[in-house]
Amino acid sequence: MTKLEQWVSTLLVLMLVWLCLVQDLLNLGYSKKFHDVLVPLPVYLLVTAGSYTLGTLGFRLANFNDCEEAAQELFMQIQEAKADLASKGLTL
């Protein structure tokens, strides 16, 4: 089972449980306050997941390490490629 299939099947099960609770298909007899919280729950979860994702992305971006050695090596390879192409008659 691929990761996509795992996510889709998990989300499908959660959506079915939420729908059963919202429609009161199981006749659990919960209160109106519980129903008022339950209806917008997917929106709350989506906002929470988006906030967590943006926070994680910002944190990792702020702690991103520079690789000076790799940058220098890449610059040298570019210079070698330019010299090789110039020797073959290509002008850049």
PyMOL Python script that loads the backbone (N, CA, C, O; Angstrom):
from pymol import cmd

cmd.read_pdbstr("""\
ATOM      1  N   MET A   1       0.853  -1.176   0.000  1.00  0.00           N
ATOM      2  CA  MET A   1       0.000   0.000   0.000  1.00  0.00           C
ATOM      3  C   MET A   1       0.897   1.237   0.000  1.00  0.00           C
ATOM      4  O   MET A   1       1.786   1.367   0.841  1.00  0.00           O
ATOM      5  N   THR A   2       0.661   2.126  -0.930  1.00  0.00           N
ATOM      6  CA  THR A   2       1.475   3.325  -1.022  1.00  0.00           C
ATOM      7  C   THR A   2       1.061   4.333   0.044  1.00  0.00           C
ATOM      8  O   THR A   2       0.010   4.201   0.672  1.00  0.00           O
ATOM      9  N   LYS A   3       1.902   5.335   0.234  1.00  0.00           N
ATOM     10  CA  LYS A   3       1.589   6.379   1.218  1.00  0.00           C
ATOM     11  C   LYS A   3       0.303   7.107   0.862  1.00  0.00           C
ATOM     12  O   LYS A   3      -0.496   7.429   1.742  1.00  0.00           O
ATOM     13  N   LEU A   4       0.101   7.366  -0.420  1.00  0.00           N
ATOM     14  CA  LEU A   4      -1.120   8.041  -0.856  1.00  0.00           C
ATOM     15  C   LEU A   4      -2.352   7.215  -0.494  1.00  0.00           C
ATOM     16  O   LEU A   4      -3.342   7.754   0.000  1.00  0.00           O
ATOM     17  N   GLU A   5      -2.290   5.927  -0.736  1.00  0.00           N
ATOM     18  CA  GLU A   5      -3.411   5.063  -0.394  1.00  0.00           C
ATOM     19  C   GLU A   5      -3.660   5.051   1.112  1.00  0.00           C
ATOM     20  O   GLU A   5      -4.810   5.029   1.549  1.00  0.00           O
ATOM     21  N   GLN A   6      -2.596   5.065   1.903  1.00  0.00           N
ATOM     22  CA  GLN A   6      -2.748   5.106   3.358  1.00  0.00           C
ATOM     23  C   GLN A   6      -3.434   6.393   3.800  1.00  0.00           C
ATOM     24  O   GLN A   6      -4.349   6.362   4.623  1.00  0.00           O
ATOM     25  N   TRP A   7      -2.990   7.527   3.253  1.00  0.00           N
ATOM     26  CA  TRP A   7      -3.589   8.819   3.612  1.00  0.00           C
ATOM     27  C   TRP A   7      -5.047   8.882   3.182  1.00  0.00           C
ATOM     28  O   TRP A   7      -5.903   9.318   3.952  1.00  0.00           O
ATOM     29  N   VAL A   8      -5.334   8.452   1.965  1.00  0.00           N
ATOM     30  CA  VAL A   8      -6.703   8.521   1.460  1.00  0.00           C
ATOM     31  C   VAL A   8      -7.618   7.608   2.267  1.00  0.00           C
ATOM     32  O   VAL A   8      -8.732   8.002   2.613  1.00  0.00           O
ATOM     33  N   SER A   9      -7.167   6.401   2.570  1.00  0.00           N
ATOM     34  CA  SER A   9      -8.017   5.488   3.343  1.00  0.00           C
ATOM     35  C   SER A   9      -8.233   6.005   4.763  1.00  0.00           C
ATOM     36  O   SER A   9      -9.334   5.879   5.300  1.00  0.00           O
ATOM     37  N   THR A  10      -7.208   6.581   5.377  1.00  0.00           N
ATOM     38  CA  THR A  10      -7.365   7.149   6.720  1.00  0.00           C
ATOM     39  C   THR A  10      -8.328   8.325   6.709  1.00  0.00           C
ATOM     40  O   THR A  10      -9.208   8.423   7.564  1.00  0.00           O
ATOM     41  N   LEU A  11      -8.162   9.215   5.741  1.00  0.00           N
ATOM     42  CA  LEU A  11      -9.062  10.361   5.637  1.00  0.00           C
ATOM     43  C   LEU A  11     -10.496   9.931   5.341  1.00  0.00           C
ATOM     44  O   LEU A  11     -11.445  10.538   5.838  1.00  0.00           O
ATOM     45  N   LEU A  12     -10.651   8.894   4.538  1.00  0.00           N
ATOM     46  CA  LEU A  12     -11.987   8.396   4.229  1.00  0.00           C
ATOM     47  C   LEU A  12     -12.674   7.850   5.483  1.00  0.00           C
ATOM     48  O   LEU A  12     -13.853   8.116   5.718  1.00  0.00           O
ATOM     49  N   VAL A  13     -11.936   7.093   6.275  1.00  0.00           N
ATOM     50  CA  VAL A  13     -12.506   6.551   7.513  1.00  0.00           C
ATOM     51  C   VAL A  13     -12.871   7.685   8.466  1.00  0.00           C
ATOM     52  O   VAL A  13     -13.947   7.672   9.063  1.00  0.00           O
ATOM     53  N   LEU A  14     -11.979   8.665   8.611  1.00  0.00           N
ATOM     54  CA  LEU A  14     -12.271   9.794   9.506  1.00  0.00           C
ATOM     55  C   LEU A  14     -13.476  10.595   9.022  1.00  0.00           C
ATOM     56  O   LEU A  14     -14.293  11.039   9.829  1.00  0.00           O
ATOM     57  N   MET A  15     -13.589  10.781   7.713  1.00  0.00           N
ATOM     58  CA  MET A  15     -14.738  11.514   7.176  1.00  0.00           C
ATOM     59  C   MET A  15     -16.040  10.749   7.400  1.00  0.00           C
ATOM     60  O   MET A  15     -17.073  11.352   7.693  1.00  0.00           O
ATOM     61  N   LEU A  16     -15.994   9.432   7.264  1.00  0.00           N
ATOM     62  CA  LEU A  16     -17.192   8.628   7.493  1.00  0.00           C
ATOM     63  C   LEU A  16     -17.619   8.674   8.959  1.00  0.00           C
ATOM     64  O   LEU A  16     -18.809   8.768   9.260  1.00  0.00           O
ATOM     65  N   VAL A  17     -16.646   8.607   9.870  1.00  0.00           N
ATOM     66  CA  VAL A  17     -16.962   8.708  11.298  1.00  0.00           C
ATOM     67  C   VAL A  17     -17.557  10.077  11.599  1.00  0.00           C
ATOM     68  O   VAL A  17     -18.554  10.181  12.313  1.00  0.00           O
ATOM     69  N   TRP A  18     -16.948  11.124  11.056  1.00  0.00           N
ATOM     70  CA  TRP A  18     -17.460  12.481  11.278  1.00  0.00           C
ATOM     71  C   TRP A  18     -18.880  12.619  10.726  1.00  0.00           C
ATOM     72  O   TRP A  18     -19.755  13.194  11.374  1.00  0.00           O
ATOM     73  N   LEU A  19     -19.095  12.090   9.536  1.00  0.00           N
ATOM     74  CA  LEU A  19     -20.430  12.188   8.922  1.00  0.00           C
ATOM     75  C   LEU A  19     -21.473  11.422   9.734  1.00  0.00           C
ATOM     76  O   LEU A  19     -22.596  11.897   9.902  1.00  0.00           O
ATOM     77  N   CYS A  20     -21.113  10.253  10.231  1.00  0.00           N
ATOM     78  CA  CYS A  20     -22.038   9.481  11.075  1.00  0.00           C
ATOM     79  C   CYS A  20     -22.372  10.241  12.345  1.00  0.00           C
ATOM     80  O   CYS A  20     -23.514  10.214  12.805  1.00  0.00           O
ATOM     81  N   LEU A  21     -21.380  10.924  12.919  1.00  0.00           N
ATOM     82  CA  LEU A  21     -21.638  11.696  14.136  1.00  0.00           C
ATOM     83  C   LEU A  21     -22.487  12.932  13.841  1.00  0.00           C
ATOM     84  O   LEU A  21     -23.386  13.263  14.614  1.00  0.00           O
ATOM     85  N   VAL A  22     -22.212  13.609  12.742  1.00  0.00           N
ATOM     86  CA  VAL A  22     -22.969  14.816  12.402  1.00  0.00           C
ATOM     87  C   VAL A  22     -24.420  14.478  12.083  1.00  0.00           C
ATOM     88  O   VAL A  22     -25.332  15.189  12.507  1.00  0.00           O
ATOM     89  N   GLN A  23     -24.635  13.404  11.344  1.00  0.00           N
ATOM     90  CA  GLN A  23     -25.991  13.011  10.966  1.00  0.00           C
ATOM     91  C   GLN A  23     -26.697  12.238  12.080  1.00  0.00           C
ATOM     92  O   GLN A  23     -27.890  11.951  11.971  1.00  0.00           O
ATOM     93  N   ASP A  24     -25.975  11.898  13.148  1.00  0.00           N
ATOM     94  CA  ASP A  24     -26.498  11.125  14.283  1.00  0.00           C
ATOM     95  C   ASP A  24     -27.124   9.810  13.804  1.00  0.00           C
ATOM     96  O   ASP A  24     -28.232   9.446  14.199  1.00  0.00           O
ATOM     97  N   LEU A  25     -26.377   9.112  12.942  1.00  0.00           N
ATOM     98  CA  LEU A  25     -26.858   7.844  12.403  1.00  0.00           C
ATOM     99  C   LEU A  25     -26.834   6.721  13.432  1.00  0.00           C
ATOM    100  O   LEU A  25     -27.562   5.738  13.300  1.00  0.00           O
ATOM    101  N   LEU A  26     -25.995   6.866  14.460  1.00  0.00           N
ATOM    102  CA  LEU A  26     -25.887   5.824  15.478  1.00  0.00           C
ATOM    103  C   LEU A  26     -26.799   6.082  16.676  1.00  0.00           C
ATOM    104  O   LEU A  26     -26.829   5.289  17.617  1.00  0.00           O
ATOM    105  N   ASN A  27     -27.543   7.190  16.641  1.00  0.00           N
ATOM    106  CA  ASN A  27     -28.457   7.567  17.725  1.00  0.00           C
ATOM    107  C   ASN A  27     -27.772   7.564  19.092  1.00  0.00           C
ATOM    108  O   ASN A  27     -28.226   6.912  20.032  1.00  0.00           O
ATOM    109  N   LEU A  28     -26.672   8.305  19.177  1.00  0.00           N
ATOM    110  CA  LEU A  28     -25.926   8.373  20.423  1.00  0.00           C
ATOM    111  C   LEU A  28     -26.556   9.353  21.409  1.00  0.00           C
ATOM    112  O   LEU A  28     -26.322   9.253  22.613  1.00  0.00           O
ATOM    113  N   GLY A  29     -27.337  10.281  20.919  1.00  0.00           N
ATOM    114  CA  GLY A  29     -28.039  11.211  21.779  1.00  0.00           C
ATOM    115  C   GLY A  29     -27.122  12.211  22.472  1.00  0.00           C
ATOM    116  O   GLY A  29     -27.301  12.501  23.655  1.00  0.00           O
ATOM    117  N   TYR A  30     -26.152  12.735  21.753  1.00  0.00           N
ATOM    118  CA  TYR A  30     -25.265  13.738  22.350  1.00  0.00           C
ATOM    119  C   TYR A  30     -25.942  15.108  22.351  1.00  0.00           C
ATOM    120  O   TYR A  30     -26.968  15.313  21.702  1.00  0.00           O
ATOM    121  N   SER A  31     -25.346  16.033  23.091  1.00  0.00           N
ATOM    122  CA  SER A  31     -25.971  17.342  23.305  1.00  0.00           C
ATOM    123  C   SER A  31     -25.814  18.259  22.085  1.00  0.00           C
ATOM    124  O   SER A  31     -25.048  17.973  21.166  1.00  0.00           O
ATOM    125  N   LYS A  32     -26.554  19.355  22.107  1.00  0.00           N
ATOM    126  CA  LYS A  32     -26.488  20.358  21.036  1.00  0.00           C
ATOM    127  C   LYS A  32     -25.128  21.030  21.020  1.00  0.00           C
ATOM    128  O   LYS A  32     -24.615  21.363  19.951  1.00  0.00           O
ATOM    129  N   LYS A  33     -24.526  21.236  22.209  1.00  0.00           N
ATOM    130  CA  LYS A  33     -23.191  21.856  22.262  1.00  0.00           C
ATOM    131  C   LYS A  33     -22.155  20.977  21.565  1.00  0.00           C
ATOM    132  O   LYS A  33     -21.294  21.471  20.837  1.00  0.00           O
ATOM    133  N   PHE A  34     -22.248  19.684  21.794  1.00  0.00           N
ATOM    134  CA  PHE A  34     -21.323  18.759  21.135  1.00  0.00           C
ATOM    135  C   PHE A  34     -21.507  18.818  19.617  1.00  0.00           C
ATOM    136  O   PHE A  34     -20.524  18.800  18.875  1.00  0.00           O
ATOM    137  N   HIS A  35     -22.742  18.887  19.154  1.00  0.00           N
ATOM    138  CA  HIS A  35     -23.032  18.974  17.724  1.00  0.00           C
ATOM    139  C   HIS A  35     -22.498  20.289  17.149  1.00  0.00           C
ATOM    140  O   HIS A  35     -21.978  20.316  16.033  1.00  0.00           O
ATOM    141  N   ASP A  36     -22.627  21.379  17.913  1.00  0.00           N
ATOM    142  CA  ASP A  36     -22.136  22.676  17.438  1.00  0.00           C
ATOM    143  C   ASP A  36     -20.615  22.697  17.302  1.00  0.00           C
ATOM    144  O   ASP A  36     -20.078  23.416  16.460  1.00  0.00           O
ATOM    145  N   VAL A  37     -19.928  21.921  18.119  1.00  0.00           N
ATOM    146  CA  VAL A  37     -18.466  21.827  18.010  1.00  0.00           C
ATOM    147  C   VAL A  37     -18.078  20.852  16.904  1.00  0.00           C
ATOM    148  O   VAL A  37     -17.079  21.048  16.212  1.00  0.00           O
ATOM    149  N   LEU A  38     -18.863  19.817  16.748  1.00  0.00           N
ATOM    150  CA  LEU A  38     -18.540  18.759  15.798  1.00  0.00           C
ATOM    151  C   LEU A  38     -18.669  19.197  14.340  1.00  0.00           C
ATOM    152  O   LEU A  38     -17.885  18.757  13.498  1.00  0.00           O
ATOM    153  N   VAL A  39     -19.629  20.041  14.029  1.00  0.00           N
ATOM    154  CA  VAL A  39     -19.880  20.427  12.631  1.00  0.00           C
ATOM    155  C   VAL A  39     -18.678  21.148  12.008  1.00  0.00           C
ATOM    156  O   VAL A  39     -18.260  20.762  10.917  1.00  0.00           O
ATOM    157  N   PRO A  40     -18.100  22.176  12.647  1.00  0.00           N
ATOM    158  CA  PRO A  40     -16.961  22.843  11.992  1.00  0.00           C
ATOM    159  C   PRO A  40     -15.605  22.186  12.300  1.00  0.00           C
ATOM    160  O   PRO A  40     -14.566  22.764  11.982  1.00  0.00           O
ATOM    161  N   LEU A  41     -15.595  21.013  12.900  1.00  0.00           N
ATOM    162  CA  LEU A  41     -14.343  20.359  13.278  1.00  0.00           C
ATOM    163  C   LEU A  41     -13.373  20.155  12.109  1.00  0.00           C
ATOM    164  O   LEU A  41     -12.179  20.391  12.298  1.00  0.00           O
ATOM    165  N   PRO A  42     -13.805  19.729  10.911  1.00  0.00           N
ATOM    166  CA  PRO A  42     -12.846  19.584   9.801  1.00  0.00           C
ATOM    167  C   PRO A  42     -12.141  20.893   9.437  1.00  0.00           C
ATOM    168  O   PRO A  42     -10.965  20.887   9.074  1.00  0.00           O
ATOM    169  N   VAL A  43     -12.851  22.000   9.534  1.00  0.00           N
ATOM    170  CA  VAL A  43     -12.225  23.289   9.238  1.00  0.00           C
ATOM    171  C   VAL A  43     -11.166  23.612  10.288  1.00  0.00           C
ATOM    172  O   VAL A  43     -10.078  24.078   9.950  1.00  0.00           O
ATOM    173  N   TYR A  44     -11.474  23.369  11.545  1.00  0.00           N
ATOM    174  CA  TYR A  44     -10.498  23.599  12.612  1.00  0.00           C
ATOM    175  C   TYR A  44      -9.258  22.734  12.418  1.00  0.00           C
ATOM    176  O   TYR A  44      -8.131  23.200  12.582  1.00  0.00           O
ATOM    177  N   LEU A  45      -9.479  21.477  12.068  1.00  0.00           N
ATOM    178  CA  LEU A  45      -8.347  20.575  11.857  1.00  0.00           C
ATOM    179  C   LEU A  45      -7.510  20.995  10.650  1.00  0.00           C
ATOM    180  O   LEU A  45      -6.284  20.886  10.677  1.00  0.00           O
ATOM    181  N   LEU A  46      -8.153  21.466   9.611  1.00  0.00           N
ATOM    182  CA  LEU A  46      -7.428  21.925   8.423  1.00  0.00           C
ATOM    183  C   LEU A  46      -6.587  23.161   8.736  1.00  0.00           C
ATOM    184  O   LEU A  46      -5.440  23.258   8.301  1.00  0.00           O
ATOM    185  N   VAL A  47      -7.148  24.094   9.481  1.00  0.00           N
ATOM    186  CA  VAL A  47      -6.408  25.303   9.865  1.00  0.00           C
ATOM    187  C   VAL A  47      -5.241  24.940  10.776  1.00  0.00           C
ATOM    188  O   VAL A  47      -4.149  25.490  10.636  1.00  0.00           O
ATOM    189  N   THR A  48      -5.467  24.020  11.704  1.00  0.00           N
ATOM    190  CA  THR A  48      -4.405  23.585  12.609  1.00  0.00           C
ATOM    191  C   THR A  48      -3.281  22.900  11.839  1.00  0.00           C
ATOM    192  O   THR A  48      -2.106  23.172  12.085  1.00  0.00           O
ATOM    193  N   ALA A  49      -3.628  22.023  10.919  1.00  0.00           N
ATOM    194  CA  ALA A  49      -2.603  21.335  10.122  1.00  0.00           C
ATOM    195  C   ALA A  49      -1.831  22.321   9.252  1.00  0.00           C
ATOM    196  O   ALA A  49      -0.613  22.203   9.116  1.00  0.00           O
ATOM    197  N   GLY A  50      -2.525  23.289   8.666  1.00  0.00           N
ATOM    198  CA  GLY A  50      -1.838  24.306   7.856  1.00  0.00           C
ATOM    199  C   GLY A  50      -0.916  25.168   8.682  1.00  0.00           C
ATOM    200  O   GLY A  50       0.185  25.497   8.240  1.00  0.00           O
ATOM    201  N   SER A  51      -1.346  25.544   9.880  1.00  0.00           N
ATOM    202  CA  SER A  51      -0.502  26.348  10.765  1.00  0.00           C
ATOM    203  C   SER A  51       0.736  25.568  11.185  1.00  0.00           C
ATOM    204  O   SER A  51       1.839  26.113  11.209  1.00  0.00           O
ATOM    205  N   TYR A  52       0.556  24.303  11.513  1.00  0.00           N
ATOM    206  CA  TYR A  52       1.698  23.467  11.890  1.00  0.00           C
ATOM    207  C   TYR A  52       2.679  23.337  10.727  1.00  0.00           C
ATOM    208  O   TYR A  52       3.892  23.417  10.920  1.00  0.00           O
ATOM    209  N   THR A  53       2.151  23.139   9.525  1.00  0.00           N
ATOM    210  CA  THR A  53       3.010  22.999   8.353  1.00  0.00           C
ATOM    211  C   THR A  53       3.797  24.273   8.084  1.00  0.00           C
ATOM    212  O   THR A  53       4.996  24.215   7.814  1.00  0.00           O
ATOM    213  N   LEU A  54       3.135  25.419   8.155  1.00  0.00           N
ATOM    214  CA  LEU A  54       3.838  26.689   7.942  1.00  0.00           C
ATOM    215  C   LEU A  54       4.873  26.953   9.027  1.00  0.00           C
ATOM    216  O   LEU A  54       5.962  27.452   8.740  1.00  0.00           O
ATOM    217  N   GLY A  55       4.545  26.626  10.258  1.00  0.00           N
ATOM    218  CA  GLY A  55       5.496  26.795  11.349  1.00  0.00           C
ATOM    219  C   GLY A  55       6.716  25.911  11.184  1.00  0.00           C
ATOM    220  O   GLY A  55       7.845  26.358  11.388  1.00  0.00           O
ATOM    221  N   THR A  56       6.495  24.658  10.814  1.00  0.00           N
ATOM    222  CA  THR A  56       7.606  23.733  10.597  1.00  0.00           C
ATOM    223  C   THR A  56       8.476  24.185   9.435  1.00  0.00           C
ATOM    224  O   THR A  56       9.703  24.153   9.522  1.00  0.00           O
ATOM    225  N   LEU A  57       7.844  24.604   8.358  1.00  0.00           N
ATOM    226  CA  LEU A  57       8.582  25.090   7.195  1.00  0.00           C
ATOM    227  C   LEU A  57       9.412  26.321   7.549  1.00  0.00           C
ATOM    228  O   LEU A  57      10.580  26.413   7.172  1.00  0.00           O
ATOM    229  N   GLY A  58       8.814  27.261   8.270  1.00  0.00           N
ATOM    230  CA  GLY A  58       9.550  28.463   8.683  1.00  0.00           C
ATOM    231  C   GLY A  58      10.708  28.136   9.602  1.00  0.00           C
ATOM    232  O   GLY A  58      11.789  28.708   9.464  1.00  0.00           O
ATOM    233  N   PHE A  59      10.497  27.224  10.543  1.00  0.00           N
ATOM    234  CA  PHE A  59      11.566  26.847  11.469  1.00  0.00           C
ATOM    235  C   PHE A  59      12.727  26.195  10.730  1.00  0.00           C
ATOM    236  O   PHE A  59      13.889  26.528  10.965  1.00  0.00           O
ATOM    237  N   ARG A  60      12.408  25.270   9.839  1.00  0.00           N
ATOM    238  CA  ARG A  60      13.482  24.590   9.097  1.00  0.00           C
ATOM    239  C   ARG A  60      14.188  25.525   8.125  1.00  0.00           C
ATOM    240  O   ARG A  60      15.385  25.377   7.877  1.00  0.00           O
ATOM    241  N   LEU A  61      13.458  26.479   7.580  1.00  0.00           N
ATOM    242  CA  LEU A  61      14.073  27.459   6.692  1.00  0.00           C
ATOM    243  C   LEU A  61      15.001  28.385   7.470  1.00  0.00           C
ATOM    244  O   LEU A  61      16.053  28.778   6.966  1.00  0.00           O
ATOM    245  N   ALA A  62      14.615  28.732   8.693  1.00  0.00           N
ATOM    246  CA  ALA A  62      15.449  29.602   9.524  1.00  0.00           C
ATOM    247  C   ALA A  62      16.719  28.891   9.976  1.00  0.00           C
ATOM    248  O   ALA A  62      17.739  29.543  10.200  1.00  0.00           O
ATOM    249  N   ASN A  63      16.677  27.571  10.114  1.00  0.00           N
ATOM    250  CA  ASN A  63      17.831  26.800  10.570  1.00  0.00           C
ATOM    251  C   ASN A  63      18.576  26.113   9.440  1.00  0.00           C
ATOM    252  O   ASN A  63      19.360  25.195   9.683  1.00  0.00           O
ATOM    253  N   PHE A  64      18.343  26.542   8.215  1.00  0.00           N
ATOM    254  CA  PHE A  64      18.982  25.928   7.055  1.00  0.00           C
ATOM    255  C   PHE A  64      20.474  26.242   7.066  1.00  0.00           C
ATOM    256  O   PHE A  64      20.867  27.398   7.225  1.00  0.00           O
ATOM    257  N   ASN A  65      21.296  25.224   6.897  1.00  0.00           N
ATOM    258  CA  ASN A  65      22.747  25.405   6.911  1.00  0.00           C
ATOM    259  C   ASN A  65      23.277  25.703   5.514  1.00  0.00           C
ATOM    260  O   ASN A  65      22.823  25.127   4.525  1.00  0.00           O
ATOM    261  N   ASP A  66      24.242  26.610   5.451  1.00  0.00           N
ATOM    262  CA  ASP A  66      24.912  26.887   4.190  1.00  0.00           C
ATOM    263  C   ASP A  66      26.037  25.878   4.001  1.00  0.00           C
ATOM    264  O   ASP A  66      26.701  25.493   4.963  1.00  0.00           O
ATOM    265  N   CYS A  67      26.247  25.460   2.782  1.00  0.00           N
ATOM    266  CA  CYS A  67      27.313  24.509   2.455  1.00  0.00           C
ATOM    267  C   CYS A  67      28.341  25.239   1.606  1.00  0.00           C
ATOM    268  O   CYS A  67      28.287  25.196   0.377  1.00  0.00           O
ATOM    269  N   GLU A  68      29.273  25.905   2.263  1.00  0.00           N
ATOM    270  CA  GLU A  68      30.279  26.700   1.545  1.00  0.00           C
ATOM    271  C   GLU A  68      31.170  25.828   0.677  1.00  0.00           C
ATOM    272  O   GLU A  68      31.528  26.224  -0.432  1.00  0.00           O
ATOM    273  N   GLU A  69      31.535  24.640   1.167  1.00  0.00           N
ATOM    274  CA  GLU A  69      32.413  23.760   0.389  1.00  0.00           C
ATOM    275  C   GLU A  69      31.712  23.296  -0.890  1.00  0.00           C
ATOM    276  O   GLU A  69      32.316  23.265  -1.963  1.00  0.00           O
ATOM    277  N   ALA A  70      30.441  22.937  -0.764  1.00  0.00           N
ATOM    278  CA  ALA A  70      29.691  22.484  -1.938  1.00  0.00           C
ATOM    279  C   ALA A  70      29.490  23.623  -2.931  1.00  0.00           C
ATOM    280  O   ALA A  70      29.542  23.405  -4.141  1.00  0.00           O
ATOM    281  N   ALA A  71      29.263  24.826  -2.434  1.00  0.00           N
ATOM    282  CA  ALA A  71      29.098  25.976  -3.323  1.00  0.00           C
ATOM    283  C   ALA A  71      30.392  26.260  -4.074  1.00  0.00           C
ATOM    284  O   ALA A  71      30.366  26.556  -5.268  1.00  0.00           O
ATOM    285  N   GLN A  72      31.517  26.171  -3.385  1.00  0.00           N
ATOM    286  CA  GLN A  72      32.821  26.400  -4.025  1.00  0.00           C
ATOM    287  C   GLN A  72      33.098  25.322  -5.072  1.00  0.00           C
ATOM    288  O   GLN A  72      33.595  25.625  -6.157  1.00  0.00           O
ATOM    289  N   GLU A  73      32.780  24.066  -4.752  1.00  0.00           N
ATOM    290  CA  GLU A  73      32.976  22.973  -5.696  1.00  0.00           C
ATOM    291  C   GLU A  73      32.102  23.159  -6.938  1.00  0.00           C
ATOM    292  O   GLU A  73      32.560  22.935  -8.059  1.00  0.00           O
ATOM    293  N   LEU A  74      30.867  23.560  -6.744  1.00  0.00           N
ATOM    294  CA  LEU A  74      29.965  23.809  -7.867  1.00  0.00           C
ATOM    295  C   LEU A  74      30.479  24.962  -8.731  1.00  0.00           C
ATOM    296  O   LEU A  74      30.425  24.891  -9.958  1.00  0.00           O
ATOM    297  N   PHE A  75      30.971  26.008  -8.101  1.00  0.00           N
ATOM    298  CA  PHE A  75      31.522  27.141  -8.849  1.00  0.00           C
ATOM    299  C   PHE A  75      32.718  26.700  -9.692  1.00  0.00           C
ATOM    300  O   PHE A  75      32.860  27.129 -10.837  1.00  0.00           O
ATOM    301  N   MET A  76      33.576  25.847  -9.134  1.00  0.00           N
ATOM    302  CA  MET A  76      34.739  25.353  -9.883  1.00  0.00           C
ATOM    303  C   MET A  76      34.286  24.476 -11.064  1.00  0.00           C
ATOM    304  O   MET A  76      34.869  24.552 -12.146  1.00  0.00           O
ATOM    305  N   GLN A  77      33.264  23.656 -10.866  1.00  0.00           N
ATOM    306  CA  GLN A  77      32.772  22.823 -11.959  1.00  0.00           C
ATOM    307  C   GLN A  77      32.170  23.677 -13.078  1.00  0.00           C
ATOM    308  O   GLN A  77      32.310  23.350 -14.257  1.00  0.00           O
ATOM    309  N   ILE A  78      31.511  24.755 -12.711  1.00  0.00           N
ATOM    310  CA  ILE A  78      30.957  25.670 -13.710  1.00  0.00           C
ATOM    311  C   ILE A  78      32.084  26.325 -14.499  1.00  0.00           C
ATOM    312  O   ILE A  78      31.999  26.440 -15.721  1.00  0.00           O
ATOM    313  N   GLN A  79      33.128  26.752 -13.814  1.00  0.00           N
ATOM    314  CA  GLN A  79      34.279  27.364 -14.497  1.00  0.00           C
ATOM    315  C   GLN A  79      34.938  26.358 -15.442  1.00  0.00           C
ATOM    316  O   GLN A  79      35.323  26.718 -16.555  1.00  0.00           O
ATOM    317  N   GLU A  80      35.072  25.097 -15.006  1.00  0.00           N
ATOM    318  CA  GLU A  80      35.659  24.065 -15.868  1.00  0.00           C
ATOM    319  C   GLU A  80      34.776  23.817 -17.091  1.00  0.00           C
ATOM    320  O   GLU A  80      35.286  23.655 -18.200  1.00  0.00           O
ATOM    321  N   ALA A  81      33.477  23.785 -16.900  1.00  0.00           N
ATOM    322  CA  ALA A  81      32.562  23.554 -18.017  1.00  0.00           C
ATOM    323  C   ALA A  81      32.628  24.711 -19.009  1.00  0.00           C
ATOM    324  O   ALA A  81      32.622  24.495 -20.220  1.00  0.00           O
ATOM    325  N   LYS A  82      32.691  25.948 -18.493  1.00  0.00           N
ATOM    326  CA  LYS A  82      32.801  27.108 -19.379  1.00  0.00           C
ATOM    327  C   LYS A  82      34.099  27.052 -20.179  1.00  0.00           C
ATOM    328  O   LYS A  82      34.103  27.334 -21.377  1.00  0.00           O
ATOM    329  N   ALA A  83      35.203  26.690 -19.519  1.00  0.00           N
ATOM    330  CA  ALA A  83      36.491  26.593 -20.206  1.00  0.00           C
ATOM    331  C   ALA A  83      36.450  25.493 -21.263  1.00  0.00           C
ATOM    332  O   ALA A  83      36.974  25.674 -22.362  1.00  0.00           O
ATOM    333  N   ASP A  84      35.836  24.361 -20.945  1.00  0.00           N
ATOM    334  CA  ASP A  84      35.731  23.255 -21.901  1.00  0.00           C
ATOM    335  C   ASP A  84      34.899  23.663 -23.114  1.00  0.00           C
ATOM    336  O   ASP A  84      35.269  23.375 -24.252  1.00  0.00           O
ATOM    337  N   LEU A  85      33.769  24.338 -22.864  1.00  0.00           N
ATOM    338  CA  LEU A  85      32.936  24.786 -23.980  1.00  0.00           C
ATOM    339  C   LEU A  85      33.625  25.863 -24.808  1.00  0.00           C
ATOM    340  O   LEU A  85      33.467  25.904 -26.028  1.00  0.00           O
ATOM    341  N   ALA A  86      34.387  26.735 -24.154  1.00  0.00           N
ATOM    342  CA  ALA A  86      35.121  27.779 -24.885  1.00  0.00           C
ATOM    343  C   ALA A  86      36.192  27.141 -25.766  1.00  0.00           C
ATOM    344  O   ALA A  86      36.449  27.623 -26.870  1.00  0.00           O
ATOM    345  N   SER A  87      36.824  26.058 -25.291  1.00  0.00           N
ATOM    346  CA  SER A  87      37.853  25.390 -26.098  1.00  0.00           C
ATOM    347  C   SER A  87      37.227  24.715 -27.320  1.00  0.00           C
ATOM    348  O   SER A  87      37.905  24.486 -28.321  1.00  0.00           O
ATOM    349  N   LYS A  88      35.949  24.403 -27.236  1.00  0.00           N
ATOM    350  CA  LYS A  88      35.254  23.773 -28.353  1.00  0.00           C
ATOM    351  C   LYS A  88      34.605  24.790 -29.272  1.00  0.00           C
ATOM    352  O   LYS A  88      33.942  24.417 -30.239  1.00  0.00           O
ATOM    353  N   GLY A  89      34.790  26.089 -28.980  1.00  0.00           N
ATOM    354  CA  GLY A  89      34.326  27.134 -29.875  1.00  0.00           C
ATOM    355  C   GLY A  89      33.005  27.786 -29.484  1.00  0.00           C
ATOM    356  O   GLY A  89      32.493  28.618 -30.233  1.00  0.00           O
ATOM    357  N   LEU A  90      32.449  27.439 -28.350  1.00  0.00           N
ATOM    358  CA  LEU A  90      31.187  28.038 -27.905  1.00  0.00           C
ATOM    359  C   LEU A  90      31.509  29.253 -27.057  1.00  0.00           C
ATOM    360  O   LEU A  90      32.291  29.169 -26.109  1.00  0.00           O
ATOM    361  N   THR A  91      30.906  30.381 -27.397  1.00  0.00           N
ATOM    362  CA  THR A  91      31.148  31.584 -26.622  1.00  0.00           C
ATOM    363  C   THR A  91      29.959  31.835 -25.700  1.00  0.00           C
ATOM    364  O   THR A  91      28.804  31.758 -26.119  1.00  0.00           O
ATOM    365  N   LEU A  92      30.256  32.133 -24.456  1.00  0.00           N
ATOM    366  CA  LEU A  92      29.210  32.417 -23.475  1.00  0.00           C
ATOM    367  C   LEU A  92      29.271  33.861 -23.047  1.00  0.00           C
ATOM    368  O   LEU A  92      28.467  34.295 -22.221  1.00  0.00           O
TER     369      LEU A  92
END
""", "prot")
cmd.dss("prot")
cmd.show_as("cartoon", "prot")
cmd.util.cbc("prot")
cmd.orient("prot")
